[in-house]
Amino acid sequence: MIEGMEFGYEKSCLIIAEAGVNHNGDINIAKELVDSAVKTGANAVKFQTFKAENLVTKKAPKADYQKETTGYGNQYEMLKKLELSYDDHVLLKKYCADKGVMFISTPFDFESVDLLVKLDIPLYKVSSGDLTNIPLLKYIARLDKPMIVSTGMANLGEVELAIEAINKTGNDKIILLHCTSNYPTEYEDVNLNAMITLKNAFNLPIGYSDHTKGIEVPIAAVAMGAKVIEKHFTLDKEMDGPDHRASLNPKEFKQMVDSIRKIEKAFGDGIKRCNNNEESTKRVARKSIVAKVNIEKGQIISYENVTFKRPANGISPIFIEDLIGKKAVCNINIDDCITFNNIR
């Protein structure tokens, strides 16, 4: 579905470092974010592409969390400072390619989609805020590129309408991300089981876009089947800007990536069997049928004269019924294993 990435059983999930607007409009900070994301092991670095005048009205109020992090004023003034130019995008895409990490971005308007088309990005991310923006969804979908669609603030019916709009263009390359659009999100508001609801309802690959302060929930999401993890990423949570406080710093992001990769290793192939590394343990942890007392030649084997002890050098207790009633053909000392050679 995405070049270089496979979605399905045993496949690694795509981990996106959401740099977003945490570059604060500074291309040098943006490049530092790429450098740090690469060191964490992220697969992709995602930015946001927009023109403030196309995204919000001049008097659009800030969200409560934006007021807390950037003070009062309106969204337009805040966002205008966070724009990246076309040249910035070109530079960042090349910079990401040189560093071996995927460059992607979320477009918030038609002009921004056109900008990203010129860059030939491998996939498009749709923000939760644009889930109901059917014209924009169709505009992106007609490009016939994979679309990662966040579903924060949405009910199941709204998600269904978005999928139908995309499918009508002939594009079925959709990955749904469960998301709670609070910054930060409290654990009791995560509702991670809703990710499974999305999977069951639409039979599409699912993932999780996280806004909690920690790393536990994304790890749990992967254990539950998430094929994409998106998490806000910053160089320093104390920097000015709307999203830094709800982001992970490089050390935390690396801990998250490392933990996810360990969980993926633990999935295995699903076949229940004795692992090669268990064989030595098996021999000392399992039990054999042994003589409970000294058994004389000719004596009948019964539950009264045998017991079950480690190690597993003899006959397994699984076969006890095959031994009961047999006769000892030689003397068997206490604690000696009962074998098919010393009974008949």
Sequence and secondary structure as in RCSB ss.txt:
>XXXX:A:sequence
MIEGMEFGYEKSCLIIAEAGVNHNGDINIAKELVDSAVKTGANAVKFQTFKAENLVTKKAPKADYQKETTGYGNQ
YEMLKKLELSYDDHVLLKKYCADKGVMFISTPFDFESVDLLVKLDIPLYKVSSGDLTNIPLLKYIARLDKPMIVS
TGMANLGEVELAIEAINKTGNDKIILLHCTSNYPTEYEDVNLNAMITLKNAFNLPIGYSDHTKGIEVPIAAVAMG
AKVIEKHFTLDKEMDGPDHRASLNPKEFKQMVDSIRKIEKAFGDGIKRCNNNEESTKRVARKSIVAKVNIEKGQI
ISYENVTFKRPANGISPIFIEDLIGKKAVCNINIDDCITFNNIR
>XXXX:A:secstr
 BTTB  STT   EEEEEEETTTTT HHHHHHHHHHHHHHT SEEEEEE  HHHHS TT B  HHHHHHH SSBH
HHHHHTT   HHHHHHHHHHHHHHT EEEEEE SHHHHHHHHHHT S EEE GGGTT HHHHHHHHTT   EEEE
 TT  HHHHHHHHHHHHTTT   EEEEEE   SS  GGG  THHHHHHHHHH   EEEEE SSSSHHHHHHHHTT
 SEEEEEB S TTSSSSSGGGSB HHHHHHHHHHHHHHHHHH  S  S  GGGHHHHHHHS EEEESS B TT B
  TTTEEEES  SS  GGGHHHHTT BBSS B TT B  TTSB 
